[in-house]
Amino acid sequence: MSTQFIRTAILGLVIAAGASACSKSGDQQAENTQEAAPAPAAATCDATCLNNDLDLVLEAMIAHDPSKAPLADNVRYTENGVQLELNDGLWGTASGLPTTYKLTVPDPTLGQIAFHILMQESGDPIWLGGRLKVENQKITEIEAIVIRKDGGFGNFDRTLAPIWTTVVDPAQRVSREKMADIANMYFDALQDNKADYVPFADDCGRVENGITTANDPNAKARPGGPNIGILSCAGNINSMMWRYITKIDQRRTVAIDEEHGIVSEVVMFNHAGTADSTEIPGFGEYKYTGSAHQPFNALVLETFKIVDGKVHWIAATLDTIPYGSKTGW
């Protein structure tokens, strides 16, 4: 099994089933429990306002001029978990606005908007995921996860699936709390290898950095390995491929859009690199190689489409960063 396959598999796992907290000690439970959502913001910026503010930030990035966006004096900006000044990082290199893929999750209750977009940096395509926070009509927080074409795992030729813009029938919506719980069940399932735990729809698929990593009819098995990508979201998790995930922590619900049935979470995947193998049903023992034996973290923005209490689609923007890293928030 190639190192590239293992790296792809490691980054292609952010979507699948739940876990049991009862197997953990009290300290572990406290550490891995999802952080409380931010306190609701005053309803001064609705969905249209939040989307407009995101557009202004993107335009300011392209212009390399932060003054073109309505930024608070104390605004904070992080890029892949590192705090930067607003004249640094992507603010100095962004070169083109999104044209083919722009998924936004506005949440007026929290005063935040999450996003997954394809845009340009120095003429090359990049994935940009993250969130903005708006208070008193000013942007106070900008969190960015940047995936560059030559430095990460991804497909940079992708269009947005219509399911993301489809309004959910009110009779098929669930509460904000339930949506966040379902998303958290997914991370628990990956962390604790819990099969048949997450309420997935039969047609659930997953796209990570533009690559379909679950329910892909065109997926091919790699030499010496199982064909995980062809499986549904449930089958993907039930494969037990992801036993090398040590912990998923620093969890935050960053945006919920009840009308469209979408919830976004920022989390940190921790890989200690100590797992040797796993037992995959119908395949047998699979020995990890390459990157699976290296410690690293993955900073992830994961977004779920939930209809009638079931996960129908997942989108993730994720980047590998040094082991033990923090999200910056």
N, C-alpha and C positions, 0 to 999 in steps of 0.2 A: 504494500500500500504506500502510495507516494506521500511525501510530506505535504504537498499541495492539497491532496485529498483530505488529509487529516485536518489541515488548517481550515479548509472549506467546511468540513463536517463540524469542527469546533465552532465556527462562526455560523453554521447553519443549523442552529439548534434552539433558537430563541423562541419556540412556539409550541408547546404541546401538552402537558398534562399536569396533574397536581401532586401535592405531597402531604405527608402526614407529619404534623408537628409533634405528635405524641412520642415520636422516637427520639426527640431531642431533649437535652437538658434544659432547665430553666434559663441558663445563661445563653445557650444557643438560640433558644426561641426568641429571647429578647433581641439578640443581635440580628436575626434573620427576618424578623417581623417587618412588614411594610411600614415605612414611616407615615405618620399622620399627614393627611393632605393639608396644604396651606390653608390658613384661615380664609373664609370667603371675603373677597374684596367688595368694596362698595360698587353697586351696579352703575358705574359711570362709563363703561366701555362695553357695548354690546358686540355681537358676533361680527357685524360689519365693521365696527370700529377696530376690533382686534385684527381682522384681516387687513384693513387699511394700514394699521401700524406695522404689521409684518412687511407689507409691500414697501413702506417708507424705509424700513431698515435695510431691505435688500437693495433698494435703489441707492441708499447712502453708501452701502458696501461697494457697489459698482462704481460709484463716483469717488470712492476713497475719501469720503467726507462725512464724518459722523454728525456734523451740525445740520445735515439735511433731514435727520430723523428727530422726533420729539423725545429726546433722551433726558432723563433726570440728571441732575448734577452728580449724584452718587451712583450712577448706573454701574453695574458689574457685568463683565463679559468673560466667559470661559470658552475655551476651544479645546475639545478633547480632554476635558478635565483640568486644564491649566488656565489660571487667570491671566488675562492679557490686557494691555491698554487698547483703546479703541482705534489706534493708528497702527496696530500690529496684526499679525496673522492674516486671516482672510480679509480683514478690512483694507489691507494693502495689495491684495492679489486678486480679489473677485473681479470678473470681467464680463459676465453675462447673466441675465435674469432667467428664471425657469421658463421653459416653453412647452415641454411634453409631459412633465410629471410634477404636480404640486398638490400634495395632500395636507390639508390644514384641519386642525381640531380646535376651534374656538370655544372657550369656556368663560363666559361672563361672570359666573358665580365665583370662580377663583381669580378672575382678572388675568387669565393666561391663555396663550395659544400655542399648541404644539404643531410641528410641521415636519414633513419629509418632502424634500424637493431635489430635482436635478437642475443644476445651474452650471456656470462656467467659472473657471479660475485660470487666469493667464491663457485663455483660449482652449483649455481642456475641460472635459466634463467632470463634475464632482457630485457626490451625494452630500446633501446638507440636511441633517436632522437637528431638532432642538426645540426650544421654547422661548417665548417672551413673556414677561410679566409687566402689567400696566397698572399703575396706581396714580390716581388724580390726574389722568390724561397724560402721564409721562411714563416712558419705558424705564423700569428700574432694574430689570434683569434680562440678560441675553445668554442663553446656554446653547452652545453649538457642538455638534459632532460632525466632523468633516471626514469624508472618505475620498481619497484621491486615487485617480486611475492607476498610477504606477506604484502605489504604496499599499493597496488593500484589495480585499476580496469584493468583487462587484460586477454587475452588468450595467453599463452606462448608456444603454439604449432601451428605454422602457417608457410605456405610457400608463397613465393611471386607469385602473380598472373601474368600470361604472359603479360597482357595488359600493364604493366609498362615498359617492355623491348621492346615493339613493336614500330618500327619507324613509325612516321606519314607521310603519303604521302604529299609531298610539297604542293599539291593543297588543302589540308585540314588543313594546318597550319595557325595560326593567329599570329599577331605581338606580341612582348614581352609586349608591353603596354596593348594590349587587354587581354592577358592572366592574367596579374596582376589585371586588372579591373574586370574580371570575378570572380577571387578569392575574391576580395574585396566585390563584390556584394553578395557573399554567406554570409560573415560576417554581412553585412548590413541587409540581410534578417533575420538572426537569431536575431540580436539586435533589429530590428524594427518590427518584425512580419509581414514581407511583403510576401504575397503569390504570387506564379506564377511569380517570379521576376528573378530568376537565370535561365540561359539557360542550363537546365539539359537534358541529353539524357534519353530516356525511360528506358534504362537498367542501369542507374547510381546506384552504390552502395557505401557504406562507411564502412571502417574498422578503428576502433579506439583501439589502444593498442592491436591489434590482434583480436578484437571482431567485428563481422559484426553488425552494428547498423542501417543500412538502406538497403532495398531490400534483406532481409534475408528470404527465403521461409520457413526456419525451425524455425523462431521466434515464441515464444509463448506469449500470453497475460498473464500478471501477475494478480493475484486475485484483483479484484476491479479496474483494469486499462485497458486502451486500448492497442492494439497490434501495437505499433509504429514501431517496428523493421522490420515488414514485408512490410512496405510501401516503395515505391521508394524514392529517394532523394527529389523529388518535393513533394510527399505526406507527407513525414516526416516533412518537413518545414511547409507545409500547414496545418498540424494538430494543429498548435498553441500551441503545448506542451511546447515550449521553452520561454514562456512569462516571466519566472522567471529570464532570463538573463538580467542583468541591463545594461551592456555596454561591448563592445568588442573594446579594444583600444591597444595602444603600437604596432600597426601593422607595420610589415616590410616585404617587399619582399626580400627573402634571396637567391633565386636561380631560374633561368629559363633555361630549356633545350628545345629549339625550335624543335630539331630533334625528340624528343620523346613526345613533347606536354605536358611538365610537368612544373608546377610552384609551388614553396614552399613558405609559409608564416609563420612567427612567430607572434603570437598574444597573448593577455591576455583577458581571459573571466572573467568578474567581476559579482559576484552574491551577491546582498545585503541581500538576505534572507527575503525580505519583501513581496513578491508576495504570495497571498492567494490561488488563483485558476485560471483556464483558461477554456474556452469553446471550446471543441474539436468537430468539425463537425462530426455528425453521432454517437457521444458518449454522448455528453452533458457536464455538468460541471464536471471538474476534480479538486479536492482539493489537493494541494501540501502538502506533509508531510515530516518528517525527515529532510534530508540534505537540501532540498529546502528552509527550514526556517532558515538556518545557513549561515552567511556571509563567503564566501571563494572565492579565485581566482583559475583559471585553466590556467597554462602556456602551450601553445599549439604550436606544429609544425604541420601545415596542408599542405598537398600536393595534387594537383589536376591534373588529366589527362584530357586534353582538345583536342578534335578532331573536326575539322570543326566548331569551336566556341561553342561546347557544352561540359559540364562536364560529363565524362563517369565513373570516379571512383575517390574516395577520400581516402587518408590514413592519419591518425593522430596519433601522439604520444603526450600524455598530462598527466600532473600531477597536483593534487590539492596542492595549497600552500596558505599561510595566506592571508586573505583579505587585499587589498591595496598594495600587493607586486608589485615589478617592475621586468622586465625581466632580468635586469642586464646589458642592453646595450642601 
